[in-house]
Amino acid sequence: MTRLDQRDIEILRVLAAEGRITKAELAQRVGLSPTPAWERLKKLEKAGVIEGYGARIAYKAFGPHVTVFVACELDGHRAEDFRAFETALRAQDEVTWAWALGGGFDYLIQVVTRDIDSYQRLIDRLLAEKIGLARYYTYIVTKPIKGSPGLPLALLEGR
């Protein structure tokens, strides 16, 4: 487990909100000179605390789309059943996030696609692939309420 001090947490907070910030601006915002700020950033990347950088894409800029959450139950619960399902999910571009769950459902997946017909074609493909999908429950997003680029970093401060 990586030990973080308050400056490391502040670097993460700034980067989670503004991934394209310059090194000089990052250093100023966290109260360090550029070289120590850069060294801390490289340490966080090397330790795997920072997994990568990316842009949040506004899908609406490309036209209509639909976001769907799908709760999935599998037929079998052997390691190979989970591997087959997960491999199939990774191959689907429309599946933007997927989580294995403990409890009632086996997986929760997020799908972003053009419309409900496209979503249904994805589900039909998954069912046709015979990857063990027994049941699925569809939840259509009607509007986003809150989005966060990162974890609630305040949780790290109490460690």
Secondary structure, DSSP 8 states (H G I E B T S, - for coil): -----HHHHHHHHHHHH-TT--HHHHHHHHT--HHHHHHHHHHHHHTTSS--------GGGGS--EEEEEEEEES--SHHHHHHHHHHHHT-TTEEEEEE-SSS-SEEEEEEESSHHHHHHHHHHHHHTTS-EEEEEEEE--------SS--THHHHT-
